[in-house]
Amino acid sequence: MGEREGGCCPPMDLMRSEPMQLVQLIIPIESAHLAVSYLGDLGLIQFKDLNAEKSPFQRTYAIQIKRSGEMARKLRFFREQMSKAGLVAQVRSSGEAIANIDDLEVKLGDLEAELVEINANGEKLQRSYNELAEYKLVLQKAGEFFSSALSSAEARQREYSSNQGGEESLEIPLLSEQETTDSSKQVRLGFITGLVPREKSMAFERILFRATRGNVYLKQVAVDEPVVDPVSGDKVEKNVFAVFFSGERAKNKILKICEAFGANRYSFSEDVSKQAQLITEVSGRLAELKTTIDAGLVHRGNLLQTIGEQFEQWNVLVRKEKAIYHTLNMLSMDVTKKCLVAEGWSPIFATKQIQDALHQATHDCNSQVEAIFQVLHTREMPPTYFRTNKFTTAFQEIVDAYGVAKYQEANPGVFTIVTFPFLFAVMFGDWGHGICLLLATLFFIVREKKLSSQKLGDIMEMAFGGRYVIVLMSIFSIYTGLIYNEFFSVPFELFAPSAYVCRDATCSEASTIGLIKGRDTYPFGVDPAWHGSRSELPFLNSLKMKMSILLGVAQMNLGIILSYFNALFFKNSINTWFQFVPQMIFLNSLFGYLSLLIIVKWCTGSQADLYHVMIYMFLSPTDDLGENQLFPGQKTLQMVLLLLALVSVPWMLLPKPFLLKMQHERHQGEAYAPLPGAEESLQSGANHNDGHGHGHGHEEFEFSEVFVHQLIHTIEFVLGAVSNTASYLRLWALSLAHSELSVVFYEKVLLLAWGYNNIVILIIGIIIFICATVGVLLVMETLSAFLHALRLHWVEFQNKFYEGDGYKFYPFSFFVLDTEEE
């Protein structure tokens, strides 16, 4: 499947995938790069890997891929740097374009080296700035420790001196010189200052106390503002600390504890004059560093701005280059080492375009040798390619999620465009809810171009991708809502007045005896008089249940008819006569007849019990129908249909295995056969199996295996015809649930709040009604109906004809390259 707009493509068969061909290209090495580039722009050939046995490092262009990968790494680095700086790459590149990949490689290397150097210098300067900022805080806060301690000591000294009546200076030692002659017993106190994270300060203090057995004095003060940590670069709340200790052992323990707790240590002088001088020097250095850092940031910003102007152009060029060399590595070298040989699948309509691209590459490279294009004959199964557009892509993906169609198999996606939204609408029938769904989806379609270039969430991405599916779902919901005559569960007389009127002026018997028909039949949909009446539920149940059976039988018949077209296209007469015919007879002998009875009963207004008719059609086919007879000759018709249904079962089971065995024995003698043409060869390859995985070539034929497989297939169809028809009753069940939920929210929330005659209660009721409608009916019920419609298509419809064992056509195309390099 592919999406392509425009182009000179011939009209396509919507029912079948594009006819494919296996082509061989022999390209001179000097023009191979440009030829693959042009084919990537074209996007209409899927290359085969002719070097599958080689590892990636043994292939011809491994070095070029490594170079492209390195350039992609540099571009990712630039993207990360621009993202950190808050810059966005320009969609339209400005400046001089670089067409040569070698020049781009040199330029990217220079830019990376310059940017790495700027980042390294900036990090060093920023770290120095952060360290100086912390050092300044230590000088300020620790200086306050010592100045306050000195002031307190001087105050105590004056108090002591006044009490003793003498003056003694703090400079005079407490012990006389004679008393301190033993220098080994002198005690010298040391201190360490720094900052510790506030969240670790309590643990820091406890560990210091335990490690030194309380022989330290710790003083801490909190810093008002968070500080940028020089190591991590994060803003951290910290405390300035000063630890006083005695002895080298205590000092070593404190240093290790500081290192363990991430405490940054800074030197400190007790001299007040030196402290003031240091603060002045640090402030000056901080100002210089700030100026240097700002200049570096400006330079870095200008450099990133320059990169951003051409980033998208470079990114596209590198991704294309890498994709080209990956493709060239799939090509094999010929014996002369002068040409590359490529094989791949392409649509037949693309032959002229591929040849033109090869010719253009030869001309642009000034090559003397033209590339050779030739079609190969093969029995290999081609890939499946459906041309789609933005409208049909989502519907095709619904089908492909079940399984990709086999080559040239009938495509159910064509019918899914109509049947899927319609079956959804049968379960979601309310034209008020349909309008809400339509308005929400129109928002996606109106802003399609803008939203397609944005990154949406997972749920929004799915809703946006299926916007055209949801549009049709909402339109069909409005249509079925008009048929059901429900607008948020409220009926309206849109097309004419109700056909039913009251028996008298007071209308007192409307809900007991009922109304009488006084006008012409309501022209479109359900008469609004049915809503709210005592017979509303039985009437709507009967209507929707019978309608579900009619829709189910019609869609299953469509599936069987498509199986006939498949057999006809692949010239499989066995499937035509011994699969399609008995299946049609069996299904319509029972459930087709039931559908006929429903239509006749609607048209004639008969009171016949269809349950009784169908049950006794099997139990007592010869009994008289009595009041359950809908038309003359019904009894005879029922006996004929029952006989046909019984005959169709062995018809499906017995002949096909014997015919396959005869066909195998006949082909066994054909050891030699003429070489078929290209189209015939592909047709034969696509139909190489008989539909059950049993080939007609020289493979061994197991009759017992074929017979058992056919027996299982027959039992599956017979039981499936019953279960699948019953499965379509989910249309009735989901429709009933949706309608009843709408009634509950309308009557038990909105009308109940309206009845209180209180504006506050009314507003609350309206809010609850809106939330319930959006959350339950427009989201959950939409998802539920979507999944049930999906199941009806995958199981009940597609299993009648769709094998889905093919594989997609993935052409080499620059259009589908991922936006992010893997």
Sequence and secondary structure as in RCSB ss.txt:
>XXXX:A:sequence
MGEREGGCCPPMDLMRSEPMQLVQLIIPIESAHLAVSYLGDLGLIQFKDLNAEKSPFQRTYAIQIKRSGEMARKL
RFFREQMSKAGLVAQVRSSGEAIANIDDLEVKLGDLEAELVEINANGEKLQRSYNELAEYKLVLQKAGEFFSSAL
SSAEARQREYSSNQGGEESLEIPLLSEQETTDSSKQVRLGFITGLVPREKSMAFERILFRATRGNVYLKQVAVDE
PVVDPVSGDKVEKNVFAVFFSGERAKNKILKICEAFGANRYSFSEDVSKQAQLITEVSGRLAELKTTIDAGLVHR
GNLLQTIGEQFEQWNVLVRKEKAIYHTLNMLSMDVTKKCLVAEGWSPIFATKQIQDALHQATHDCNSQVEAIFQV
LHTREMPPTYFRTNKFTTAFQEIVDAYGVAKYQEANPGVFTIVTFPFLFAVMFGDWGHGICLLLATLFFIVREKK
LSSQKLGDIMEMAFGGRYVIVLMSIFSIYTGLIYNEFFSVPFELFAPSAYVCRDATCSEASTIGLIKGRDTYPFG
VDPAWHGSRSELPFLNSLKMKMSILLGVAQMNLGIILSYFNALFFKNSINTWFQFVPQMIFLNSLFGYLSLLIIV
KWCTGSQADLYHVMIYMFLSPTDDLGENQLFPGQKTLQMVLLLLALVSVPWMLLPKPFLLKMQHERHQGEAYAPL
PGAEESLQSGANHNDGHGHGHGHEEFEFSEVFVHQLIHTIEFVLGAVSNTASYLRLWALSLAHSELSVVFYEKVL
LLAWGYNNIVILIIGIIIFICATVGVLLVMETLSAFLHALRLHWVEFQNKFYEGDGYKFYPFSFFVLDTEEE
>XXXX:A:secstr
 EE  SSS     TTS   EEEEEEEEEHHHHHHHHHHHHHHT  EE  TTTTS GGGSTTHHHHHHHHHHHHHH
HHHHHHHHHTT    SS  S     HHHHHHHHHHHHHHHHHHHHHHHHHHHHHHHHHHHHHHHHHHHHHHHHHH
HHHHHHHHHHHHHHTS   TTS SS TGGG  GGG   EEEEEEEEEGGGHHHHHHHHHHHTTT  EEEEEE SS
 EE TTT  EE EEEEEEEEESHHHHHHHHHHHHHTT EEE   S HHHHHHHHHHHHHHHHHHHHHHHHHHHHH
HHHHHHHHHHHHHHHHHHHHHHHHHHHHTTSEE TTSSEEEEEEEEEGGGHHHHHHHHHHHHHHTT SS  EEEE
E   S   B  EE TTTHHHHHHHHHH    TT   THHHHHHHHHHHHHHHS  HHHHHHHHHHHHHHHHTHHH
HHTS   HHHHHHHHTHHHHHHHHHHHHHHHHHHT BTTB    SS  SEE SSSS TTTTTT  EE SS  SSS
S GGGTTSTTHHHHHHHHHHHHHHHHHHHHHHHHHHHHHHHHHHTT HHHIIIIIHHHHHHHIIIIIHHHHHHHH
HHHHT    HHHHHHHHHH TTS  GGG  STTHHHHHHHHHHHHHHHHHHHHSHHHHHHHHHHHHHHT      
  HHHHHHHHHT B SSS BSSSS   HHHHHHHHHHHHHHHHHHHHHHHHHTTHHHHHHHHHHHHHHHHIIIII
IHHHTTT HHHHHHHHHHHHHHIIIIIIIIHHHHHHHHHHHIIIIIIGGGT      B     GGG  SS  
